[in-house]
Amino acid sequence: MMPFSFSDKDAERAYLELMVAIDKNDGVECAELPDIFFPVDWELGTQSNNALAKQICQRCPVRLQCLEYAMIADDEAGTWGGLTAIERRQLRSLARQTSNPS
């Protein structure tokens, strides 16, 4: 059992905040490159695609809202907020270890 959990309401709130932030910024670059952020295999992508996605995320004005949504919604696909699915899984694991030290 995870030491923390989020409700569907939390995910809905984070999603709405992300959509408002995207709208306020007249869109985001990743929306024009879905194959880079969400590769066919839905998890790994290629190293070059992951690197390009991360570069785009670094300059994105809604990066933090994007990552927050992906973490709260426990999204297991693509690159969100500059982190791949594997990196987000590692971050969740680190958060569990930190909140529940041995």
C-alpha positions as CSV (number, residue, x, y, z in Angstrom):
1,M,0.0,0.0,0.0
2,M,1.3,3.4,-0.9
3,P,1.8,5.8,2.0
4,F,0.0,8.5,0.0
5,S,-2.9,8.4,-2.4
6,F,-4.8,10.7,-4.7
7,S,-8.4,10.7,-5.5
8,D,-10.0,11.1,-8.9
9,K,-10.9,14.6,-7.7
10,D,-7.2,15.4,-7.3
11,A,-6.5,14.1,-10.8
12,E,-9.4,16.1,-12.2
13,R,-8.2,19.3,-10.4
14,A,-4.7,18.8,-11.7
15,Y,-6.0,18.2,-15.2
16,L,-8.2,21.3,-15.2
17,E,-5.3,23.4,-13.8
18,L,-3.1,22.1,-16.6
19,M,-5.7,22.8,-19.3
20,V,-6.2,26.4,-17.9
21,A,-2.4,26.9,-18.0
22,I,-2.1,25.6,-21.5
23,D,-4.9,27.9,-22.6
24,K,-3.3,30.9,-20.9
25,N,-0.1,30.2,-22.9
26,D,-1.9,29.8,-26.2
27,G,-1.1,26.2,-26.4
28,V,2.0,24.1,-25.9
29,E,4.6,22.8,-28.3
30,C,4.2,19.2,-27.4
31,A,0.7,19.1,-28.7
32,E,2.1,19.5,-32.2
33,L,4.5,16.5,-31.7
34,P,2.5,13.7,-30.2
35,D,4.7,10.9,-31.6
36,I,7.7,12.4,-29.8
37,F,5.9,12.6,-26.4
38,F,3.8,9.4,-26.8
39,P,5.8,6.9,-28.9
40,V,4.1,3.8,-30.4
41,D,5.4,1.6,-27.5
42,W,3.8,4.0,-25.1
43,E,6.6,3.8,-22.6
44,L,10.1,3.7,-23.7
45,G,10.4,5.7,-26.9
46,T,13.8,6.1,-28.4
47,Q,16.7,7.9,-26.7
48,S,16.6,10.7,-29.4
49,N,12.9,11.2,-29.0
50,N,13.2,11.2,-25.2
51,A,16.0,13.8,-25.4
52,L,14.0,16.0,-27.8
53,A,10.9,15.7,-25.6
54,K,12.9,16.8,-22.6
55,Q,14.4,19.7,-24.4
56,I,10.9,20.9,-25.4
57,C,9.7,20.4,-21.8
58,Q,12.6,22.5,-20.4
59,R,11.3,25.6,-22.2
60,C,7.6,24.9,-21.6
61,P,5.8,27.4,-19.3
62,V,3.4,24.7,-18.0
63,R,6.0,22.0,-17.2
64,L,5.3,21.8,-13.5
65,Q,1.5,21.6,-14.0
66,C,2.1,18.9,-16.6
67,L,4.3,16.8,-14.3
68,E,1.9,17.3,-11.4
69,Y,-1.0,16.0,-13.4
70,A,1.0,12.9,-14.6
71,M,2.1,12.1,-11.1
72,I,-1.4,12.5,-9.5
73,A,-3.1,10.7,-12.3
74,D,-0.4,8.0,-12.2
75,D,-0.1,8.2,-16.0
76,E,2.2,5.4,-17.1
77,A,2.7,6.5,-20.7
78,G,4.8,9.1,-22.6
79,T,6.8,12.1,-21.4
80,W,5.1,14.5,-19.1
81,G,6.7,17.5,-17.5
82,G,10.2,16.5,-18.7
83,L,10.1,12.9,-17.2
84,T,9.6,9.7,-19.1
85,A,7.2,7.0,-17.7
86,I,10.2,5.1,-16.3
87,E,11.5,8.3,-14.6
88,R,8.1,9.0,-13.1
89,R,7.9,5.4,-11.8
90,Q,11.4,5.9,-10.2
91,L,10.2,9.2,-8.6
92,R,7.2,7.5,-7.1
93,S,9.4,4.8,-5.7
94,L,11.8,7.4,-4.2
95,A,8.8,9.2,-2.7
96,R,7.6,6.0,-1.1
97,Q,11.1,5.2,0.3
98,T,11.5,8.8,1.6
99,S,8.1,8.8,3.3
100,N,8.6,5.3,4.8
101,P,12.3,5.0,5.7
102,S,13.6,1.6,6.9
